[in-house]
Amino acid sequence: MSSEKQLSLFDLSNNDDSPESTSDSDSDFSLIPTDVKIPIPSGTYQTMEQIAVHCNQCHRCELGENRTNAVIGRGNPKAEIMIIGEAPGQNEDEQGLPFVGRSGQLLDKILQSVELSSDDVYISNAARCRPPENRTPTLKEIEACKPYLLEQIRLVDPKIILLTGATAVKALTGDKRGITKIRGQWMEWEGRLCMPIFHPSYLLRNPSREPGKPKWLMWQDIQAVKQKLEELQSDNNSIDF
């Protein structure tokens, strides 16, 4: 074999592990929070902490201009149930945690009613920064933030995803139907079981517990969620031979 051919076998100029390639990759990673045009492919982040750092630096949309804290998530990052809300409010923006105001307190009570705790769920939002005056986040803002959410879902790898309110449903699945039309129904997204449920803030505005009212319907839905979780856990523990 000629010396030229031998040398060509060890030519690293096109190797992805070359210093130039690694440098470009590191540069793209550091630019993610600066421009919505920078993609966030699956597998970009290894930990929630990495996501949190980027989200607190993020200016992929205008919501980053006025935030106090980016709101990433709370609960068990390996939970079997993931709950996705709409966007942070004032309390969440101040504390950097989702669902910590009155809605969060009600959500915790709903979970406790079927013997679920913060160890059993991971809670996040469709948007990580508070919209002005607590308005609904725009489609542009949701799309800018969605890659972070998808990475969180990948890392948590939940068996069940609960989508609180129409905005969360639309943000993740694209389904534009009203929440009253689809709440309590199981749907599949990317091979995962999802259920749309009422947002706790809606329940605060509709406190009646009479049959057919939102709180009564929520009680039916959360019981169905607990039952489905137990079924999935039972299937995983079964011996098939």
Secondary structure as GFF3:
##gff-version 3
##sequence-region A 1 241
A	DSSP	alpha_helix	3	8	.	.	.	ID=ss1
A	DSSP	alpha_helix	19	31	.	.	.	ID=ss2
A	DSSP	three_ten_helix	32	34	.	.	.	ID=ss3
A	DSSP	alpha_helix	48	57	.	.	.	ID=ss4
A	DSSP	three_ten_helix	62	65	.	.	.	ID=ss5
A	DSSP	beta_strand	74	75	.	.	.	ID=ss6
A	DSSP	beta_strand	81	85	.	.	.	ID=ss7
A	DSSP	alpha_helix	90	95	.	.	.	ID=ss8
A	DSSP	alpha_helix	102	112	.	.	.	ID=ss9
A	DSSP	beta_strand	121	125	.	.	.	ID=ss10
A	DSSP	three_ten_helix	132	134	.	.	.	ID=ss11
A	DSSP	alpha_helix	139	156	.	.	.	ID=ss12
A	DSSP	beta_strand	160	164	.	.	.	ID=ss13
A	DSSP	alpha_helix	166	173	.	.	.	ID=ss14
A	DSSP	alpha_helix	179	182	.	.	.	ID=ss15
A	DSSP	beta_strand	187	189	.	.	.	ID=ss16
A	DSSP	beta_strand	192	197	.	.	.	ID=ss17
A	DSSP	alpha_helix	200	205	.	.	.	ID=ss18
A	DSSP	alpha_helix	214	237	.	.	.	ID=ss19
###
